[in-house]
Amino acid sequence: MKHSTFLKSVVLLTAGGLIAKGIGALYRIPLMDLLGGYGMGLYQMSYPLFCVLLTFSSAGIPSAFSRMIARETVRGAEDGTTVKTALKLFALIGAAGTLLMCLFAPHMAALQGDGKLFLCYIALSPSVFLVALIAVLRGYFQGKNNMAPTAVSEVIEQVVKAGAGLILAYRFRHAPALAVACTLLAVTASEAAAMLFLLLRYRREPRARTVRCRRVRGTEILSAAIPVMASSALLPLSQTVDSVMIVRLLSNYSARAVSLYGLFTGGAVALVSLPATVCYGFAAASVPLVARACAQGDEEEGKRRALFSLGLTLLLSLPCAVGLFVLAGPIVSLLYSSLSANDAATLVRLIRLSAVSAMTLAGTDTLAACLAGMGRAKHAALSMLFAVAVKFSLQYVLISSPAFGIDGAAIASNACYLIAFSLDLLYTVKKSKREKAYDNHCEFGNGKGGSLPQGAQSPQGSGRSLRAHKRSALGGDAG
């Protein structure tokens, strides 16, 4: 893939994401006026369970599936059967998530102290099923290096959610609980609209089988997707634990535990995460870029493409990190002018402490996507697991001390992203066992392809035969 094609893919995804997020941000302003404080509280309280179920049903699926499709495309074996199998598999997983949300709805509503949340959960629950299917379809198009459907579907989601949400919220504005339920129903409608668009777009795709390949089973797709799902899910799940752990530790010596946690997550973390959001296009576009090189047997080229993607990510995120550190004061004055002087000073300090994470988090996302494209997603999952474990340990030690307080949460997060970034970079550049084996053959063999007979030529792609007829669509050897 040429760099110009890669950058075009990045621009499409980034533009779609920014437009979608811009619509979402503007949507919140009139929605707050229509729902009021109580209604907005119900709206926000409905999302934690929804996000957890989405994590288990669809997190990482676009990256995992785009790698499969990219490898099939290189071999000329993409005929639609893998997509159909994946749709059936994740339809079942998404349906299970929807059912679980409905079953847990009354218990969660009781646990959260407001029975009116039950209707909100029911209205939102079909979205779990729909998002699982959307993730598969987006992965298909990204694997074909066609980023336009993903970008357009993201905009469609936000347009339908904002339009239908505001209409329904206005219609039932005198009944806040019903207005919230209808607004969440608009979320479900937006996912249905995005899925319909992607399905119609997929039906227009040409199908051709140029090589004979065996049928891919759902268990193979799931086993290949699980490492990517785990890598993608660990961080948001750890943030759910943070919401309990940080507040409890701060409560031991501060009466403002919830407020401090809000300043950290709603202020510092939200700002630090923005560069990673902007750099999302690099991560998504890197998967087929790297996967195709590796599918052709040229892992060194895959590494070069991964490092190229990382370089562009750092080129964009590093100035953001510096800007957050230098301009923390003006940013807080502009965006959070209603904060008290004490809270504003705390937030400025937290932003400066966390600024470095704007770069390492964006880099981690890109490297994790590249590792998925290289077939090393389990390494990214292990990196994040170790990094999260270190974060929890540091949080416990630092936040327990009044000398650090909420600053300990920022320090622990910095350590988490730095460790994950460093380990992912190491796994990206290190040689695989197959590369080491080939190098050993070249060193001790005949110099023309290892142990090949004298005068024989080594296979194309640095001695690594594609063996397409013996490999599954998931990138491993079939036998």
NORHUQUI-V600316 format. One record per residue. N is the residue number from 1. D_LAST is the distance of its C-alpha to the last C-alpha in whole Angstrom. Layout:
n=N d_last=D_LAST
n=N d_last=D_LAST
//
This chain:
n=1 d_last=30
n=2 d_last=34
n=3 d_last=35
n=4 d_last=38
n=5 d_last=35
n=6 d_last=34
n=7 d_last=37
n=8 d_last=38
n=9 d_last=35
n=10 d_last=37
n=11 d_last=40
n=12 d_last=39
n=13 d_last=37
n=14 d_last=40
n=15 d_last=43
n=16 d_last=42
n=17 d_last=41
n=18 d_last=45
n=19 d_last=46
n=20 d_last=45
n=21 d_last=46
n=22 d_last=49
n=23 d_last=50
n=24 d_last=48
n=25 d_last=51
n=26 d_last=54
n=27 d_last=53
n=28 d_last=54
n=29 d_last=57
n=30 d_last=59
n=31 d_last=56
n=32 d_last=58
n=33 d_last=61
n=34 d_last=61
n=35 d_last=59
n=36 d_last=61
n=37 d_last=60
n=38 d_last=59
n=39 d_last=57
n=40 d_last=55
n=41 d_last=55
n=42 d_last=53
n=43 d_last=51
n=44 d_last=50
n=45 d_last=49
n=46 d_last=47
n=47 d_last=44
n=48 d_last=43
n=49 d_last=41
n=50 d_last=40
n=51 d_last=38
n=52 d_last=37
n=53 d_last=35
n=54 d_last=34
n=55 d_last=32
n=56 d_last=30
n=57 d_last=30
n=58 d_last=29
n=59 d_last=29
n=60 d_last=27
n=61 d_last=25
n=62 d_last=27
n=63 d_last=25
n=64 d_last=22
n=65 d_last=22
n=66 d_last=23
n=67 d_last=20
n=68 d_last=18
n=69 d_last=21
n=70 d_last=21
n=71 d_last=18
n=72 d_last=18
n=73 d_last=21
n=74 d_last=20
n=75 d_last=18
n=76 d_last=20
n=77 d_last=18
n=78 d_last=20
n=79 d_last=22
n=80 d_last=23
n=81 d_last=21
n=82 d_last=19
n=83 d_last=23
n=84 d_last=24
n=85 d_last=21
n=86 d_last=22
n=87 d_last=26
n=88 d_last=26
n=89 d_last=24
n=90 d_last=26
n=91 d_last=29
n=92 d_last=29
n=93 d_last=28
n=94 d_last=31
n=95 d_last=33
n=96 d_last=33
n=97 d_last=34
n=98 d_last=37
n=99 d_last=38
n=100 d_last=38
n=101 d_last=40
n=102 d_last=43
n=103 d_last=42
n=104 d_last=43
n=105 d_last=46
n=106 d_last=49
n=107 d_last=48
n=108 d_last=47
n=109 d_last=50
n=110 d_last=52
n=111 d_last=51
n=112 d_last=52
n=113 d_last=55
n=114 d_last=55
n=115 d_last=55
n=116 d_last=55
n=117 d_last=52
n=118 d_last=50
n=119 d_last=51
n=120 d_last=49
n=121 d_last=46
n=122 d_last=46
n=123 d_last=47
n=124 d_last=44
n=125 d_last=41
n=126 d_last=40
n=127 d_last=39
n=128 d_last=36
n=129 d_last=34
n=130 d_last=35
n=131 d_last=34
n=132 d_last=31
n=133 d_last=30
n=134 d_last=32
n=135 d_last=30
n=136 d_last=27
n=137 d_last=29
n=138 d_last=30
n=139 d_last=26
n=140 d_last=26
n=141 d_last=29
n=142 d_last=28
n=143 d_last=25
n=144 d_last=27
n=145 d_last=29
n=146 d_last=32
n=147 d_last=34
n=148 d_last=37
n=149 d_last=36
n=150 d_last=35
n=151 d_last=38
n=152 d_last=40
n=153 d_last=39
n=154 d_last=40
n=155 d_last=43
n=156 d_last=43
n=157 d_last=43
n=158 d_last=45
n=159 d_last=48
n=160 d_last=48
n=161 d_last=48
n=162 d_last=51
n=163 d_last=53
n=164 d_last=52
n=165 d_last=52
n=166 d_last=56
n=167 d_last=57
n=168 d_last=56
n=169 d_last=57
n=170 d_last=61
n=171 d_last=61
n=172 d_last=61
n=173 d_last=62
n=174 d_last=65
n=175 d_last=62
n=176 d_last=60
n=177 d_last=57
n=178 d_last=57
n=179 d_last=57
n=180 d_last=54
n=181 d_last=52
n=182 d_last=52
n=183 d_last=51
n=184 d_last=48
n=185 d_last=48
n=186 d_last=48
n=187 d_last=45
n=188 d_last=43
n=189 d_last=45
n=190 d_last=44
n=191 d_last=40
n=192 d_last=40
n=193 d_last=42
n=194 d_last=39
n=195 d_last=36
n=196 d_last=38
n=197 d_last=39
n=198 d_last=35
n=199 d_last=34
n=200 d_last=37
n=201 d_last=35
n=202 d_last=32
n=203 d_last=33
n=204 d_last=35
n=205 d_last=31
n=206 d_last=30
n=207 d_last=27
n=208 d_last=25
n=209 d_last=22
n=210 d_last=22
n=211 d_last=18
n=212 d_last=16
n=213 d_last=14
n=214 d_last=12
n=215 d_last=15
n=216 d_last=14
n=217 d_last=15
n=218 d_last=18
n=219 d_last=16
n=220 d_last=14
n=221 d_last=17
n=222 d_last=19
n=223 d_last=16
n=224 d_last=16
n=225 d_last=20
n=226 d_last=21
n=227 d_last=21
n=228 d_last=23
n=229 d_last=25
n=230 d_last=26
n=231 d_last=27
n=232 d_last=29
n=233 d_last=31
n=234 d_last=32
n=235 d_last=35
n=236 d_last=37
n=237 d_last=36
n=238 d_last=38
n=239 d_last=41
n=240 d_last=41
n=241 d_last=42
n=242 d_last=44
n=243 d_last=46
n=244 d_last=47
n=245 d_last=47
n=246 d_last=49
n=247 d_last=51
n=248 d_last=52
n=249 d_last=52
n=250 d_last=55
n=251 d_last=57
n=252 d_last=58
n=253 d_last=60
n=254 d_last=60
n=255 d_last=62
n=256 d_last=60
n=257 d_last=56
n=258 d_last=55
n=259 d_last=57
n=260 d_last=55
n=261 d_last=52
n=262 d_last=53
n=263 d_last=54
n=264 d_last=51
n=265 d_last=48
n=266 d_last=50
n=267 d_last=52
n=268 d_last=50
n=269 d_last=46
n=270 d_last=47
n=271 d_last=48
n=272 d_last=46
n=273 d_last=43
n=274 d_last=44
n=275 d_last=43
n=276 d_last=39
n=277 d_last=40
n=278 d_last=41
n=279 d_last=38
n=280 d_last=36
n=281 d_last=36
n=282 d_last=34
n=283 d_last=31
n=284 d_last=30
n=285 d_last=31
n=286 d_last=29
n=287 d_last=25
n=288 d_last=25
n=289 d_last=26
n=290 d_last=24
n=291 d_last=21
n=292 d_last=22
n=293 d_last=22
n=294 d_last=19
n=295 d_last=17
n=296 d_last=19
n=297 d_last=18
n=298 d_last=21
n=299 d_last=21
n=300 d_last=25
n=301 d_last=26
n=302 d_last=24
n=303 d_last=26
n=304 d_last=29
n=305 d_last=29
n=306 d_last=29
n=307 d_last=32
n=308 d_last=34
n=309 d_last=33
n=310 d_last=34
n=311 d_last=37
n=312 d_last=38
n=313 d_last=38
n=314 d_last=40
n=315 d_last=43
n=316 d_last=43
n=317 d_last=43
n=318 d_last=45
n=319 d_last=48
n=320 d_last=48
n=321 d_last=48
n=322 d_last=51
n=323 d_last=52
n=324 d_last=52
n=325 d_last=53
n=326 d_last=56
n=327 d_last=57
n=328 d_last=56
n=329 d_last=60
n=330 d_last=61
n=331 d_last=57
n=332 d_last=59
n=333 d_last=62
n=334 d_last=61
n=335 d_last=58
n=336 d_last=60
n=337 d_last=63
n=338 d_last=64
n=339 d_last=63
n=340 d_last=65
n=341 d_last=66
n=342 d_last=64
n=343 d_last=61
n=344 d_last=61
n=345 d_last=61
n=346 d_last=59
n=347 d_last=56
n=348 d_last=57
n=349 d_last=56
n=350 d_last=53
n=351 d_last=52
n=352 d_last=53
n=353 d_last=51
n=354 d_last=48
n=355 d_last=48
n=356 d_last=46
n=357 d_last=43
n=358 d_last=43
n=359 d_last=42
n=360 d_last=39
n=361 d_last=38
n=362 d_last=38
n=363 d_last=36
n=364 d_last=33
n=365 d_last=33
n=366 d_last=32
n=367 d_last=30
n=368 d_last=28
n=369 d_last=27
n=370 d_last=26
n=371 d_last=23
n=372 d_last=22
n=373 d_last=22
n=374 d_last=20
n=375 d_last=17
n=376 d_last=19
n=377 d_last=21
n=378 d_last=21
n=379 d_last=23
n=380 d_last=26
n=381 d_last=26
n=382 d_last=26
n=383 d_last=29
n=384 d_last=31
n=385 d_last=31
n=386 d_last=32
n=387 d_last=35
n=388 d_last=36
n=389 d_last=36
n=390 d_last=39
n=391 d_last=40
n=392 d_last=41
n=393 d_last=43
n=394 d_last=45
n=395 d_last=46
n=396 d_last=47
n=397 d_last=49
n=398 d_last=50
n=399 d_last=51
n=400 d_last=53
n=401 d_last=56
n=402 d_last=58
n=403 d_last=58
n=404 d_last=55
n=405 d_last=55
n=406 d_last=53
n=407 d_last=53
n=408 d_last=50
n=409 d_last=48
n=410 d_last=48
n=411 d_last=47
n=412 d_last=44
n=413 d_last=43
n=414 d_last=43
n=415 d_last=41
n=416 d_last=38
n=417 d_last=38
n=418 d_last=38
n=419 d_last=36
n=420 d_last=33
n=421 d_last=34
n=422 d_last=34
n=423 d_last=31
n=424 d_last=29
n=425 d_last=31
n=426 d_last=29
n=427 d_last=26
n=428 d_last=26
n=429 d_last=27
n=430 d_last=26
n=431 d_last=23
n=432 d_last=19
n=433 d_last=18
n=434 d_last=16
n=435 d_last=19
n=436 d_last=21
n=437 d_last=19
n=438 d_last=20
n=439 d_last=23
n=440 d_last=23
n=441 d_last=22
n=442 d_last=25
n=443 d_last=28
n=444 d_last=27
n=445 d_last=26
n=446 d_last=28
n=447 d_last=28
n=448 d_last=27
n=449 d_last=23
n=450 d_last=23
n=451 d_last=22
n=452 d_last=22
n=453 d_last=25
n=454 d_last=29
n=455 d_last=29
n=456 d_last=26
n=457 d_last=25
n=458 d_last=22
n=459 d_last=20
n=460 d_last=22
n=461 d_last=21
n=462 d_last=22
n=463 d_last=20
n=464 d_last=17
n=465 d_last=15
n=466 d_last=14
n=467 d_last=11
n=468 d_last=12
n=469 d_last=11
n=470 d_last=7
n=471 d_last=8
n=472 d_last=9
n=473 d_last=13
n=474 d_last=13
n=475 d_last=12
n=476 d_last=9
n=477 d_last=6
n=478 d_last=4
n=479 d_last=0
//
